[in-house]
Amino acid sequence: KFTGANIVGLNNNDYQIERATHYAKKEGLADKLSFTKGDFMQMSFPDNSFDAVYAIEATVHAPSLEGIYSEIFRVLKPGGVFGVYEWLMTDAYDNSNPHHREIRLGIEQGDGISNMEKVEVALAAMKTAGFQLELNEDLADRPDQYPWYWPLSGDLRYMQSVWDFPTLVRMTHIGRGLVHRFVGALEKVSLAPKGTQKTADSLALAADCLVAGGKEKLFTPMYLMVGRKPAA
């Protein structure tokens, strides 16, 4: 809204596109925002279409970082900029360490990620795609009183106001147990689809692994990279 830019959103989910269109109209931005359904690995846009591209915690779902970054490079105009917030395993991650692998697998399975890469792989993918890297930083390393994973931790010490209590308490051992039983009851009386409880349990495990990965500095959900497509 504050930039005045015309934005095109790309998504492969009809429901999410419907919601995005609804909120664009609600905010009076229907003339500035449009949404296209498609595969970000094979975009329907012509070469050199956009002045800039951004992705926030989305390209982690790509089967290949080099593949998605190369496709973004293709649709950018010469001199255009690409900014991305990426989910990555940090340099501290050791794939030969079973504990590290367990954390990674829990995140991947619970959050629908095919293969989460390390920082070094993402940086190499940006350069291989053709980008001139202008900025890269793990924003999770910036000093902050509260870590990024606090809403998932169930640790009431992170409560900043009474409004944080429901967020934190549902992630405690007791809170998760109640959710598990409640969802199971809904499933038994056919008020929730079969598999809902299993999905909820998988998400809870992913949350545990996200917190563990954050505490042990093995994982970051906010690795910032900004690259530019050469002007010529």
CYANA upper distance limits for C-alpha pairs under 8 A (distance plus 0.5 A):
  1 LYS  CA      5 ALA  CA      8.10
  1 LYS  CA     29 LEU  CA      7.93
  4 GLY  CA     32 LYS  CA      8.14
  5 ALA  CA     32 LYS  CA      7.37
  6 ASN  CA     32 LYS  CA      5.17
  6 ASN  CA     33 LEU  CA      6.56
  7 ILE  CA     32 LYS  CA      6.66
  7 ILE  CA     33 LEU  CA      5.46
  7 ILE  CA     34 SER  CA      6.99
  8 VAL  CA     33 LEU  CA      6.43
  8 VAL  CA     34 SER  CA      5.46
  8 VAL  CA     35 PHE  CA      6.02
  8 VAL  CA     36 THR  CA      7.66
  9 GLY  CA     33 LEU  CA      7.95
  9 GLY  CA     34 SER  CA      6.69
  9 GLY  CA     35 PHE  CA      4.99
  9 GLY  CA     36 THR  CA      6.58
 10 LEU  CA     35 PHE  CA      6.39
 10 LEU  CA     36 THR  CA      5.49
 10 LEU  CA     37 LYS  CA      6.37
 10 LEU  CA     38 GLY  CA      6.91
 10 LEU  CA     39 ASP  CA      8.47
 10 LEU  CA     40 PHE  CA      7.71
 11 ASN  CA     16 GLN  CA      8.00
 11 ASN  CA     17 ILE  CA      7.22
 11 ASN  CA     35 PHE  CA      7.97
 11 ASN  CA     36 THR  CA      6.89
 11 ASN  CA     37 LYS  CA      5.56
 11 ASN  CA     38 GLY  CA      6.40
 11 ASN  CA     39 ASP  CA      7.79
 11 ASN  CA     40 PHE  CA      8.22
 12 ASN  CA     37 LYS  CA      5.50
 12 ASN  CA     38 GLY  CA      5.53
 12 ASN  CA     39 ASP  CA      6.61
 13 ASN  CA     17 ILE  CA      6.83
 13 ASN  CA     37 LYS  CA      7.37
 14 ASP  CA     18 GLU  CA      6.62
 14 ASP  CA     37 LYS  CA      7.65
 15 TYR  CA     19 ARG  CA      6.77
 16 GLN  CA     20 ALA  CA      6.56
 17 ILE  CA     21 THR  CA      6.58
 17 ILE  CA     35 PHE  CA      6.87
 17 ILE  CA     36 THR  CA      8.13
 17 ILE  CA     37 LYS  CA      7.95
 18 GLU  CA     22 HIS  CA      6.73
 19 ARG  CA     23 TYR  CA      6.78
 20 ALA  CA     24 ALA  CA      6.58
 20 ALA  CA     35 PHE  CA      8.23
 21 THR  CA     25 LYS  CA      6.85
 21 THR  CA     30 ALA  CA      7.90
 21 THR  CA     33 LEU  CA      8.47
 21 THR  CA     34 SER  CA      7.84
 21 THR  CA     35 PHE  CA      7.68
 22 HIS  CA     26 LYS  CA      6.72
 23 TYR  CA     27 GLU  CA      6.58
 24 ALA  CA     28 GLY  CA      6.77
 24 ALA  CA     29 LEU  CA      5.51
 24 ALA  CA     30 ALA  CA      5.69
 24 ALA  CA     33 LEU  CA      7.11
 25 LYS  CA     29 LEU  CA      6.21
 25 LYS  CA     30 ALA  CA      5.36
 29 LEU  CA     33 LEU  CA      6.57
 30 ALA  CA     34 SER  CA      7.61
 38 GLY  CA     42 GLN  CA      8.25
 38 GLY  CA     43 MET  CA      7.06
 38 GLY  CA     44 SER  CA      7.88
 39 ASP  CA     43 MET  CA      6.39
 40 PHE  CA     68 ILE  CA      7.34
 40 PHE  CA     71 GLU  CA      8.13
 41 MET  CA     62 ALA  CA      7.85
 41 MET  CA     67 GLY  CA      7.23
 41 MET  CA     68 ILE  CA      5.91
 41 MET  CA     71 GLU  CA      6.89
 42 GLN  CA     71 GLU  CA      7.59
 43 MET  CA     71 GLU  CA      7.78
 45 PHE  CA     49 SER  CA      7.27
 45 PHE  CA     75 VAL  CA      7.07
 46 PRO  CA     75 VAL  CA      6.77
 47 ASP  CA     74 ARG  CA      5.91
 47 ASP  CA     75 VAL  CA      5.03
 47 ASP  CA     76 LEU  CA      7.50
 47 ASP  CA     77 LYS  CA      8.10
 48 ASN  CA     74 ARG  CA      6.85
 48 ASN  CA     75 VAL  CA      5.13
 48 ASN  CA     76 LEU  CA      5.18
 48 ASN  CA     77 LYS  CA      4.45
 48 ASN  CA     78 PRO  CA      7.34
 49 SER  CA     75 VAL  CA      5.66
 49 SER  CA     76 LEU  CA      6.19
 49 SER  CA     77 LYS  CA      6.32
 50 PHE  CA     75 VAL  CA      6.68
 50 PHE  CA     76 LEU  CA      5.32
 50 PHE  CA     77 LYS  CA      6.04
 50 PHE  CA     80 GLY  CA      7.79
 51 ASP  CA     76 LEU  CA      6.62
 51 ASP  CA     77 LYS  CA      6.13
 51 ASP  CA     79 GLY  CA      8.38
 51 ASP  CA     80 GLY  CA      5.48
 51 ASP  CA     81 VAL  CA      7.47
 52 ALA  CA     76 LEU  CA      6.94
 52 ALA  CA     77 LYS  CA      8.31
 52 ALA  CA     80 GLY  CA      5.75
 52 ALA  CA     81 VAL  CA      5.34
 52 ALA  CA     82 PHE  CA      6.28
 53 VAL  CA     72 ILE  CA      7.77
 53 VAL  CA     76 LEU  CA      7.71
 53 VAL  CA     80 GLY  CA      8.49
 53 VAL  CA     81 VAL  CA      6.97
 53 VAL  CA     82 PHE  CA      5.29
 53 VAL  CA     83 GLY  CA      7.01
 54 TYR  CA     82 PHE  CA      6.11
 54 TYR  CA     83 GLY  CA      5.26
 54 TYR  CA     84 VAL  CA      6.09
 55 ALA  CA     59 THR  CA      7.26
 55 ALA  CA     83 GLY  CA      7.08
 55 ALA  CA     84 VAL  CA      5.30
 55 ALA  CA     85 TYR  CA      6.89
 56 ILE  CA     84 VAL  CA      6.26
 56 ILE  CA     85 TYR  CA      5.25
 56 ILE  CA     86 GLU  CA      7.40
 57 GLU  CA     84 VAL  CA      8.13
 57 GLU  CA     85 TYR  CA      5.95
 57 GLU  CA     86 GLU  CA      5.86
 57 GLU  CA     87 TRP  CA      6.72
 57 GLU  CA    221 PRO  CA      7.58
 57 GLU  CA    222 MET  CA      8.09
 58 ALA  CA     62 ALA  CA      8.47
 58 ALA  CA     86 GLU  CA      7.95
 59 THR  CA     65 LEU  CA      7.65
 59 THR  CA     68 ILE  CA      7.57
 59 THR  CA     86 GLU  CA      7.44
 60 VAL  CA     65 LEU  CA      7.94
 60 VAL  CA     86 GLU  CA      6.83
 60 VAL  CA     87 TRP  CA      6.38
 60 VAL  CA     88 LEU  CA      8.35
 60 VAL  CA    113 ILE  CA      7.25
 60 VAL  CA    116 MET  CA      7.22
 61 HIS  CA    112 GLY  CA      7.66
 61 HIS  CA    113 ILE  CA      5.68
 61 HIS  CA    114 SER  CA      7.12
 61 HIS  CA    115 ASN  CA      8.48
 62 ALA  CA     67 GLY  CA      8.39
 62 ALA  CA     68 ILE  CA      7.04
 62 ALA  CA    113 ILE  CA      8.46
 62 ALA  CA    114 SER  CA      8.11
 63 PRO  CA     67 GLY  CA      8.26
 63 PRO  CA    114 SER  CA      6.81
 63 PRO  CA    115 ASN  CA      7.44
 64 SER  CA     68 ILE  CA      6.90
 65 LEU  CA     69 TYR  CA      6.47
 65 LEU  CA    122 ALA  CA      7.05
 65 LEU  CA    125 ALA  CA      6.62
 66 GLU  CA     70 SER  CA      6.42
 66 GLU  CA    122 ALA  CA      8.21
 66 GLU  CA    125 ALA  CA      4.99
 66 GLU  CA    126 MET  CA      7.25
 66 GLU  CA    128 THR  CA      7.48
 66 GLU  CA    129 ALA  CA      6.63
 67 GLY  CA     71 GLU  CA      6.83
 67 GLY  CA    129 ALA  CA      8.34
 68 ILE  CA     72 ILE  CA      6.74
 69 TYR  CA     73 PHE  CA      6.58
 69 TYR  CA    125 ALA  CA      7.58
 69 TYR  CA    126 MET  CA      6.77
 69 TYR  CA    129 ALA  CA      6.41
 70 SER  CA     74 ARG  CA      6.72
 70 SER  CA    126 MET  CA      8.43
 70 SER  CA    129 ALA  CA      5.03
 70 SER  CA    130 GLY  CA      7.86
 71 GLU  CA     75 VAL  CA      7.13
 72 ILE  CA     76 LEU  CA      6.83
 72 ILE  CA     82 PHE  CA      8.25
 73 PHE  CA     82 PHE  CA      8.48
 73 PHE  CA    129 ALA  CA      7.22
 73 PHE  CA    130 GLY  CA      7.59
 73 PHE  CA    131 PHE  CA      7.79
 73 PHE  CA    229 LYS  CA      7.15
 76 LEU  CA     80 GLY  CA      6.12
 76 LEU  CA     81 VAL  CA      8.02
 76 LEU  CA    229 LYS  CA      7.66
 77 LYS  CA    229 LYS  CA      7.92
 78 PRO  CA    229 LYS  CA      6.02
 78 PRO  CA    230 PRO  CA      6.22
 78 PRO  CA    231 ALA  CA      4.90
 78 PRO  CA    232 ALA  CA      6.94
 79 GLY  CA    228 ARG  CA      6.63
 79 GLY  CA    229 LYS  CA      5.51
 79 GLY  CA    230 PRO  CA      5.70
 79 GLY  CA    231 ALA  CA      4.68
 79 GLY  CA    232 ALA  CA      8.28
 80 GLY  CA    228 ARG  CA      6.20
 80 GLY  CA    229 LYS  CA      5.93
 80 GLY  CA    230 PRO  CA      8.27
 80 GLY  CA    231 ALA  CA      8.29
 81 VAL  CA    226 VAL  CA      7.52
 81 VAL  CA    227 GLY  CA      6.27
 81 VAL  CA    228 ARG  CA      4.95
 81 VAL  CA    229 LYS  CA      6.89
 82 PHE  CA    226 VAL  CA      6.15
 82 PHE  CA    227 GLY  CA      5.75
 82 PHE  CA    228 ARG  CA      6.71
 83 GLY  CA    224 LEU  CA      7.82
 83 GLY  CA    225 MET  CA      6.30
 83 GLY  CA    226 VAL  CA      4.89
 83 GLY  CA    227 GLY  CA      7.01
 84 VAL  CA    223 TYR  CA      8.36
 84 VAL  CA    224 LEU  CA      6.28
 84 VAL  CA    225 MET  CA      5.94
 84 VAL  CA    226 VAL  CA      7.04
 85 TYR  CA    221 PRO  CA      7.83
 85 TYR  CA    222 MET  CA      5.62
 85 TYR  CA    223 TYR  CA      5.89
 85 TYR  CA    224 LEU  CA      5.31
 85 TYR  CA    225 MET  CA      7.29
 86 GLU  CA    220 THR  CA      8.44
 86 GLU  CA    221 PRO  CA      6.57
 86 GLU  CA    222 MET  CA      6.09
 86 GLU  CA    223 TYR  CA      5.53
 86 GLU  CA    224 LEU  CA      6.99
 86 GLU  CA    225 MET  CA      8.36
 87 TRP  CA    116 MET  CA      7.90
 87 TRP  CA    219 PHE  CA      8.00
 87 TRP  CA    220 THR  CA      6.24
 87 TRP  CA    221 PRO  CA      4.67
 87 TRP  CA    222 MET  CA      6.62
 87 TRP  CA    223 TYR  CA      7.03
 88 LEU  CA    116 MET  CA      6.65
 88 LEU  CA    117 GLU  CA      6.10
 88 LEU  CA    118 LYS  CA      5.82
 88 LEU  CA    119 VAL  CA      6.29
 88 LEU  CA    122 ALA  CA      8.45
 88 LEU  CA    219 PHE  CA      6.38
 88 LEU  CA    220 THR  CA      6.03
 88 LEU  CA    221 PRO  CA      7.00
 88 LEU  CA    223 TYR  CA      7.46
 89 MET  CA     93 TYR  CA      6.57
 89 MET  CA    104 ARG  CA      8.36
 89 MET  CA    116 MET  CA      7.41
 89 MET  CA    117 GLU  CA      6.48
 89 MET  CA    118 LYS  CA      4.90
 89 MET  CA    119 VAL  CA      6.69
 89 MET  CA    218 LEU  CA      6.17
 89 MET  CA    219 PHE  CA      4.89
 89 MET  CA    220 THR  CA      6.84
 90 THR  CA    118 LYS  CA      6.12
 90 THR  CA    119 VAL  CA      6.09
 90 THR  CA    217 LYS  CA      7.51
 90 THR  CA    218 LEU  CA      5.67
 90 THR  CA    219 PHE  CA      5.92
 90 THR  CA    220 THR  CA      7.25
 91 ASP  CA    118 LYS  CA      7.20
 91 ASP  CA    119 VAL  CA      7.05
 91 ASP  CA    120 GLU  CA      7.97
 91 ASP  CA    218 LEU  CA      7.92
 92 ALA  CA    217 LYS  CA      7.37
 92 ALA  CA    218 LEU  CA      6.07
 93 TYR  CA    100 HIS  CA      6.91
 93 TYR  CA    118 LYS  CA      8.17
 93 TYR  CA    218 LEU  CA      5.58
 93 TYR  CA    219 PHE  CA      8.17
 94 ASP  CA    100 HIS  CA      6.87
 94 ASP  CA    101 ARG  CA      8.32
 95 ASN  CA    100 HIS  CA      7.08
 95 ASN  CA    101 ARG  CA      6.44
 96 SER  CA    100 HIS  CA      8.44
 96 SER  CA    101 ARG  CA      8.09
 97 ASN  CA    101 ARG  CA      6.81
 98 PRO  CA    102 GLU  CA      6.60
 99 HIS  CA    103 ILE  CA      6.97
100 HIS  CA    104 ARG  CA      6.84
100 HIS  CA    218 LEU  CA      8.04
101 ARG  CA    105 LEU  CA      6.49
102 GLU  CA    106 GLY  CA      6.63
103 ILE  CA    107 ILE  CA      6.92
103 ILE  CA    209 CYS  CA      5.47
103 ILE  CA    210 LEU  CA      7.98
103 ILE  CA    212 ALA  CA      7.58
103 ILE  CA    213 GLY  CA      6.90
104 ARG  CA    108 GLU  CA      6.70
104 ARG  CA    116 MET  CA      8.07
104 ARG  CA    209 CYS  CA      7.77
104 ARG  CA    213 GLY  CA      8.30
105 LEU  CA    109 GLN  CA      6.46
106 GLY  CA    110 GLY  CA      6.45
106 GLY  CA    205 LEU  CA      6.87
106 GLY  CA    206 ALA  CA      5.62
106 GLY  CA    209 CYS  CA      6.25
107 ILE  CA    111 ASP  CA      6.37
107 ILE  CA    113 ILE  CA      8.15
107 ILE  CA    205 LEU  CA      8.37
107 ILE  CA    206 ALA  CA      5.21
107 ILE  CA    207 ALA  CA      8.00
107 ILE  CA    209 CYS  CA      6.35
107 ILE  CA    210 LEU  CA      6.76
108 GLU  CA    112 GLY  CA      6.25
108 GLU  CA    113 ILE  CA      4.99
108 GLU  CA    114 SER  CA      6.94
108 GLU  CA    115 ASN  CA      7.42
108 GLU  CA    116 MET  CA      7.43
108 GLU  CA    206 ALA  CA      8.19
109 GLN  CA    113 ILE  CA      6.96
109 GLN  CA    114 SER  CA      8.45
109 GLN  CA    202 SER  CA      7.95
109 GLN  CA    206 ALA  CA      7.80
110 GLY  CA    202 SER  CA      5.61
110 GLY  CA    203 LEU  CA      5.49
110 GLY  CA    204 ALA  CA      8.35
110 GLY  CA    205 LEU  CA      7.33
110 GLY  CA    206 ALA  CA      5.22
111 ASP  CA    203 LEU  CA      7.60
111 ASP  CA    206 ALA  CA      7.27
117 GLU  CA    121 VAL  CA      6.65
117 GLU  CA    122 ALA  CA      7.40
118 LYS  CA    122 ALA  CA      7.17
119 VAL  CA    123 LEU  CA      6.79
119 VAL  CA    223 TYR  CA      8.47
120 GLU  CA    124 ALA  CA      6.68
121 VAL  CA    125 ALA  CA      6.55
122 ALA  CA    126 MET  CA      6.79
123 LEU  CA    127 LYS  CA      7.01
124 ALA  CA    128 THR  CA      6.52
125 ALA  CA    129 ALA  CA      6.51
126 MET  CA    130 GLY  CA      7.15
126 MET  CA    131 PHE  CA      6.15
126 MET  CA    132 GLN  CA      8.44
126 MET  CA    133 LEU  CA      7.79
126 MET  CA    227 GLY  CA      7.87
127 LYS  CA    131 PHE  CA      5.63
127 LYS  CA    132 GLN  CA      7.05
127 LYS  CA    133 LEU  CA      7.51
130 GLY  CA    229 LYS  CA      7.30
130 GLY  CA    230 PRO  CA      8.46
131 PHE  CA    227 GLY  CA      5.73
131 PHE  CA    228 ARG  CA      5.78
131 PHE  CA    229 LYS  CA      5.65
131 PHE  CA    230 PRO  CA      7.62
132 GLN  CA    227 GLY  CA      5.78
132 GLN  CA    228 ARG  CA      5.62
132 GLN  CA    229 LYS  CA      6.91
132 GLN  CA    230 PRO  CA      7.43
133 LEU  CA    225 MET  CA      7.85
133 LEU  CA    226 VAL  CA      6.58
133 LEU  CA    227 GLY  CA      4.82
133 LEU  CA    228 ARG  CA      7.02
134 GLU  CA    225 MET  CA      8.23
134 GLU  CA    226 VAL  CA      6.09
134 GLU  CA    227 GLY  CA      5.90
134 GLU  CA    228 ARG  CA      7.51
135 LEU  CA    224 LEU  CA      7.98
135 LEU  CA    225 MET  CA      6.05
135 LEU  CA    226 VAL  CA      5.52
135 LEU  CA    227 GLY  CA      7.52
136 ASN  CA    223 TYR  CA      7.81
136 ASN  CA    224 LEU  CA      5.90
136 ASN  CA    225 MET  CA      4.90
136 ASN  CA    226 VAL  CA      6.98
137 GLU  CA    223 TYR  CA      6.40
137 GLU  CA    224 LEU  CA      5.77
137 GLU  CA    225 MET  CA      7.27
138 ASP  CA    142 ARG  CA      8.19
138 ASP  CA    220 THR  CA      7.67
138 ASP  CA    222 MET  CA      6.76
138 ASP  CA    223 TYR  CA      4.87
138 ASP  CA    224 LEU  CA      6.59
139 LEU  CA    222 MET  CA      6.24
139 LEU  CA    223 TYR  CA      6.50
139 LEU  CA    224 LEU  CA      7.27
140 ALA  CA    147 PRO  CA      8.26
140 ALA  CA    148 TRP  CA      7.52
140 ALA  CA    220 THR  CA      6.85
140 ALA  CA    221 PRO  CA      8.19
140 ALA  CA    222 MET  CA      6.78
140 ALA  CA    223 TYR  CA      8.00
146 TYR  CA    150 TRP  CA      7.19
146 TYR  CA    158 TYR  CA      7.35
148 TRP  CA    214 GLY  CA      8.43
149 TYR  CA    153 SER  CA      6.87
149 TYR  CA    210 LEU  CA      7.75
149 TYR  CA    211 VAL  CA      6.18
149 TYR  CA    214 GLY  CA      7.21
150 TRP  CA    154 GLY  CA      7.97
150 TRP  CA    155 ASP  CA      7.75
150 TRP  CA    158 TYR  CA      6.88
150 TRP  CA    211 VAL  CA      8.43
151 PRO  CA    167 THR  CA      6.76
151 PRO  CA    168 LEU  CA      6.40
152 LEU  CA    167 THR  CA      8.49
152 LEU  CA    168 LEU  CA      7.46
152 LEU  CA    171 MET  CA      6.65
152 LEU  CA    207 ALA  CA      6.49
152 LEU  CA    208 ASP  CA      8.01
152 LEU  CA    211 VAL  CA      7.24
153 SER  CA    168 LEU  CA      7.46
153 SER  CA    171 MET  CA      6.92
153 SER  CA    172 THR  CA      8.05
153 SER  CA    207 ALA  CA      8.36
153 SER  CA    208 ASP  CA      7.97
153 SER  CA    211 VAL  CA      6.73
154 GLY  CA    167 THR  CA      8.44
154 GLY  CA    168 LEU  CA      5.03
154 GLY  CA    169 VAL  CA      6.31
154 GLY  CA    170 ARG  CA      7.57
154 GLY  CA    171 MET  CA      4.91
154 GLY  CA    172 THR  CA      4.97
154 GLY  CA    173 HIS  CA      8.40
155 ASP  CA    159 MET  CA      8.33
155 ASP  CA    168 LEU  CA      6.99
155 ASP  CA    172 THR  CA      7.79
156 LEU  CA    165 PHE  CA      7.88
156 LEU  CA    168 LEU  CA      6.80
156 LEU  CA    169 VAL  CA      7.89
159 MET  CA    164 ASP  CA      6.04
159 MET  CA    165 PHE  CA      6.95
159 MET  CA    168 LEU  CA      7.98
160 GLN  CA    164 ASP  CA      6.98
161 SER  CA    165 PHE  CA      7.89
163 TRP  CA    167 THR  CA      8.31
164 ASP  CA    168 LEU  CA      6.79
165 PHE  CA    169 VAL  CA      6.33
166 PRO  CA    170 ARG  CA      6.66
167 THR  CA    171 MET  CA      7.61
168 LEU  CA    172 THR  CA      7.31
169 VAL  CA    174 ILE  CA      8.49
169 VAL  CA    175 GLY  CA      6.30
170 ARG  CA    174 ILE  CA      8.15
170 ARG  CA    175 GLY  CA      4.68
170 ARG  CA    176 ARG  CA      6.39
170 ARG  CA    179 VAL  CA      8.21
171 MET  CA    175 GLY  CA      6.22
171 MET  CA    176 ARG  CA      6.26
172 THR  CA    176 ARG  CA      6.55
173 HIS  CA    177 GLY  CA      6.69
174 ILE  CA    178 LEU  CA      6.78
175 GLY  CA    179 VAL  CA      6.79
176 ARG  CA    180 HIS  CA      6.52
176 ARG  CA    204 ALA  CA      8.19
177 GLY  CA    181 ARG  CA      6.80
178 LEU  CA    182 PHE  CA      6.48
179 VAL  CA    183 VAL  CA      6.45
180 HIS  CA    184 GLY  CA      6.62
180 HIS  CA    197 GLN  CA      6.93
180 HIS  CA    200 ALA  CA      7.76
180 HIS  CA    201 ASP  CA      7.63
181 ARG  CA    185 ALA  CA      6.62
182 PHE  CA    186 LEU  CA      6.84
183 VAL  CA    187 GLU  CA      6.70
183 VAL  CA    192 ALA  CA      7.93
183 VAL  CA    196 THR  CA      7.47
183 VAL  CA    197 GLN  CA      6.08
184 GLY  CA    188 LYS  CA      6.76
184 GLY  CA    196 THR  CA      8.20
184 GLY  CA    197 GLN  CA      6.01
185 ALA  CA    189 VAL  CA      7.00
186 LEU  CA    190 SER  CA      6.67
186 LEU  CA    191 LEU  CA      5.44
186 LEU  CA    192 ALA  CA      5.77
187 GLU  CA    191 LEU  CA      6.29
187 GLU  CA    192 ALA  CA      5.08
187 GLU  CA    193 PRO  CA      6.52
187 GLU  CA    194 LYS  CA      6.47
187 GLU  CA    195 GLY  CA      8.40
187 GLU  CA    196 THR  CA      7.44
187 GLU  CA    197 GLN  CA      7.84
188 LYS  CA    192 ALA  CA      8.43
190 SER  CA    194 LYS  CA      8.28
192 ALA  CA    196 THR  CA      7.02
195 GLY  CA    199 THR  CA      6.64
196 THR  CA    200 ALA  CA      6.66
197 GLN  CA    201 ASP  CA      6.68
198 LYS  CA    202 SER  CA      6.70
199 THR  CA    203 LEU  CA      6.75
200 ALA  CA    204 ALA  CA      6.71
201 ASP  CA    205 LEU  CA      6.75
202 SER  CA    206 ALA  CA      6.71
203 LEU  CA    207 ALA  CA      6.70
204 ALA  CA    208 ASP  CA      6.89
205 LEU  CA    209 CYS  CA      6.80
206 ALA  CA    210 LEU  CA      6.56
207 ALA  CA    211 VAL  CA      6.74
208 ASP  CA    212 ALA  CA      6.67
209 CYS  CA    213 GLY  CA      6.35
210 LEU  CA    214 GLY  CA      6.56
210 LEU  CA    219 PHE  CA      7.95
211 VAL  CA    215 LYS  CA      6.57
212 ALA  CA    216 GLU  CA      6.56
213 GLY  CA    217 LYS  CA      6.38
213 GLY  CA    218 LEU  CA      5.35
213 GLY  CA    219 PHE  CA      5.38
213 GLY  CA    220 THR  CA      8.21
214 GLY  CA    218 LEU  CA      6.81
214 GLY  CA    219 PHE  CA      6.10
214 GLY  CA    220 THR  CA      7.10
